Amino acid sequence: MQIRPATVGELPVLQNIERAAGEAFRTLGMDAIADDEPPTTAELERFRRAGRAWVAADEDGTPVAYVLSEPVDHAEHIEQVTVDPRAARRGVGRALIEHVADRARAQDRAALTLTTFADVPWNAPYYARIGFRPLAEAELTPGLRKIRAHEAELGLDRWPRLCMRRTLTADLTPRTAP
């Protein structure tokens, strides 16, 4: 598996990955989420142009997952991470998150943040297993409050949601002088 920046021509593929992954929400009675349209190509292009859209590609170079992120209040906020069901449960999502974490560390960001469904097994419980912790209301930064307000406007609060944070530690590898 190769992680690399998304290309313009792949943006429709990312939309298809989102649609396929969304189908799993039907099993939880969350048909509205399954029916929700993926980000538009214009939205995806905004992340791509900013250098904040990456794909995990299979051996043929075809994307099987993607992640979008952006800086929010001194952290790197994972806006979206989606894995095609055909590539699920193979560590692809985690690899994408680690890629974002590595880039965030290099940019001196203190943490990764995200918002997610609290009770969806492949959402909050999964993120907790890979080092994210739920944030209490009092811990939300202004940028996270704005994101949550936007999600509420979209109707996502029909199901319990929360913000999560994973602190990033500096690379402690000793460096040798040049």
Secondary structure, 3 states (H helix, E strand, C coil): CEEEECCHHHHHHHHHHHHHHHHHHHHHCCHHHHHCCCCCHHHHHHHHHCCCEEEEECCCCCEEEEEEEEEECCEEEEEEEEECHHHCCCCHHHHHHHHHHHHHHHCCCCEEEEEEECCCCCCHHHHHHCCCEECCHHHCCHHHHHHHHHHHHCCHHHCCEEEEEEECCCCCCCCCCC
